[in-house]
Amino acid sequence: MSAQVKSPRLAIWLGLADNAFTRQKTVKFGDAAAVNSGRFYSVLVVVVLLLAWVVTSALNLIEPFYWPTIQGTWDRFTKLVAEGYRNVPLIDHIGISVYRVLSGVVYGALVGIPIGFAMGLSSVARGFMDPIVEFMRPIPPLALIPLVILWFGIDETAKIFLLFLASLFIMILAARAGVSSVRVSKVHAAYSLGASKLQVLRHVILPNALPEIFTGLRTAMGVCWGTVVAAELVAADQGLGSMIMIAKNFLQTDTVVIGIILIGLIGYTIEMVMRWLERILIPWKGKG
Amino acid sequence: MTMAAAARAATPPPAERDEPISGEQPMSGIEIDSISMEFTLPDGGVVRALSDVSLGIATGEMVSVLGPSGCGKTTLLNIVGGFLSPTRGAVRLNGHTVKGPAAERGVVFQQGALFEWLTVEQNIGFGPRMAGRPKAEIRDKVHDLLGTVGLQGFAEKPVYQLSGGMQQRVALARCLANDPDVILMDEPLGALDALTREKMQGLVLRLWKETGKTILLITHSVEEALYLGQRLIVMAPRPGRIMKEFRLPFPERGLTMPPREVKASSDFVATREEVLSMIWSMEEEIMGENGSSEVSS
């Protein structure tokens, strides 16, 4: 038997060669830990989809009203970058959407985390908040748009308040779960090392809850990104959602498609940035 | 009366008394004064986890507690630690009543009680940091303790990167950093493999000798209880109570002799068998009860 050849890093990255973990595969099927990224196929499927777009564009197989050609889309995109859309630079359409999401998540976290902590640590707070939280949780944020418009009109406050609501209940539940996950022996250890109640909260319960809080932030970012686009579809003159809605009214399919692609890419980027931050900021996640 | 009861349970027969310190027991050391602990179950039933337990531990003494599961030994430690208040009775340390957890009574838990978001150094320095000690003082203390427990060069490591044995070394050092009067150990070596466990027993013995701390050790392992107990308290379940007390020469012996030699000596083996058969018969009693109820139902 020949010595095991060390696979080149590219092959491992593509999932074509096994890495140190997947190499230990013991059964042909059922060992989920031994399934590698299969990234080669991810690259393949993206390339095939783009090629299909190129081919259909070149052969004029699809009416541009339904789906634009790749060339036309690119031209429109460069034009959008250069001139903006309806007197607003493209980067501002993106920026305002991202700004709304970040504001909503930050306010949601600032209010939700203390409430979640209180619910995790006090029976009274839990009793008070539980019916409200459990009632609000299954309501999709979009169902609140009409009420929010009645309260705040259609200005910036309305959108940020909607996103605040969307992230609030996610953050409450995440913080509460984080607090509840603390192992009692850690709390006992801290007290027997002389920590006060406040020190236990600050130095044990808070860091112990951070992984759950961060997972909550990630979820809130995702939900808010989806919600902001939908909210902009309903009522806004700036933002990616409003851009594709207005473009639809003028039958500009290419702009609609560009908007959709940008929404997808930005959502993906947000998730990747959050995962990266999680690795940097909370390396102890799952190690307790 | 309660004081007398404690003294009766705690003080060995005069012939065996070899430490002058046990004479002044009521004021110095731990005094567990006829404590009972009852838990009420959701269905209204009452579990008597501890029934009228009295035990005195002199300053500097190392006492191990052994017993079948359900005998209340962890409840006992939780009461001494101040995490539970007994239904009746009281625990006193150096004459004052224990009312809650405090830095004077350090606890070493089985595992998973380290703070995984902190480094080895930060874990060990946790107590002094909470007490607001100066940074330089904490650094020096941590540095010394790293040497004491054999973790030089690991100061900056996150604790989750250490092996189980090394994590327990951190737990011991973290406890010592606070310079407690008493160290309570709740199965500290229970999750370790046999070899690491033996090594760590040696470390506990050495720390006891070097620091002169009072140590109360809860364990499942008969061998460990014999090796690390000047006195061994055997507890019985239903209700949890002290069944028998042994006075043992093995910790002192362990300070001068290699561990295998201590554990292979004829009196160690004889005591081990005696304790084992005692625990066996208790376990069988429990199993017998369950068995008969299963048959009858």
Interface residues (C-beta under 8 A of the other chain):
Chain A: R183 S185 K186 H188 A189 A190 Y191 S192 L193 G194 A195 S196 Q199 H203 V204 P207 N208 L210 I282 P283 W284 K287 G288
Chain B: G81 G82 F83 G100 P101 A102 A103 R105 G106 V107 F109 Q110 G112 A113 L114 F115 E116 W117 F126 G127 M130 A131 P158 Y160 R174 C175 N178 L184
